[in-house]
Each structure stands twice: as structure tokens, then as C-alpha cells.
Amino acid sequence: MREHALDASACALIGDKDSDIDAGRAAGVGCLIRLDASAAMATSSTRPDPETVISLREAQRVLEECSRRQILRPSASG
């Protein structure tokens, strides 16, 4: 992230493994989303815990929510 001058707290991570979420949490990623197609029902969580979704379409909804809450911000470079 440093190489691209990204603010981790303004970024999102979608992962399907515990190690993905752990890496995002360690990096300070602002919006953590766990993709788990076997989850019976998605659950809402607050930062820094991941929100669990069952599809990429649902992940898009979470990204939009993060954006509305101003967790995700456009980069200064573009």
C-alpha cells in the first residue's frame, strides 16, 4: 500500500479465507468483507470485524455501504 500511497483505512478487502481477513485487519483496511458462499445468512458487523456475504453482488452492496459511511474515499491521485 505504501508503494501506491494508499490510506489503508480508506480501502476495502474481499477475502474468502481467515488469512485474507487477518491480513486486511493487520494492514488497517477500513472495510473487510468475507465471501462465504456456504453461509446460511449474511451477518452485519461493525469495523474491524468482517461482514460476511454469500456473493460478489452482496459484496457490492457492502462496498456501497462503506462508501456511504465514508470509510472508502477516492484516492488523491485519481
N, C-alpha and C positions, 0 to 999 in steps of 0.2 A: 504494500500500500504506500509505503514511503516513496518508492520509485515513481509513482504516479501522483504523488501529493494528495492522496485521498484522506479524508476525515472518516475514520472507521465508524464513528458514531452516526454518520450520515449515510452509511452503506447498508445493504441487505445481503443476507446469505440464505440460500435454499440448499438444504442438505438432507440426505437420506440415512446418514449414519451418525451415531453418537460422536464419533471423532470429528465429523464436519461441524456439528453444533459446538463441540468443545473448542475447536479451533476458532470459530467465529466469536465465541464468548471471550476467549483469551485475547483475541485481537481487538475487542471492544466494539464489535459490529452492533449497530443500533437496532436492526430488525432481523431477528433469527426465525427462520421458518423450517420446520421439519416436514419433509414429504414422506408420508407413510400410507401407501395405498391400502394397507390392511387395517388401518384404524377404523373402528366401527363408526366413530363420530369425531369430527374435529373439535378441539377444545380451544377456548380463548385463554391466553396467558398475557401477563404483562412482562415488559422487559425485565431482566435479561433472559427469562425463560423463553424457549421457542414456542411458537404457535404451531400446532400440528395440523396439517392439511392432507387431504387424500388425493388431490390432483393439482396439476400446474394451473388450471383455471382458478381453483380456490386460492392458490398461492398468489395469483394476480390480485385477487380481492384483498388479501392481507397486505400486499405491497401498496395498494391504493390507500388502505387504512393508515399504514405507516407514513405515507406521503401526506395525507390529510393532517396527521398528528405532528407533522413537520419533523419526523425522525429522519426521513430521507430528504436530502436537499441536493439541487443540481450543483455540479462542481463549478468552481470559478473559471475553469478553462473551457467550459462549453456545454 
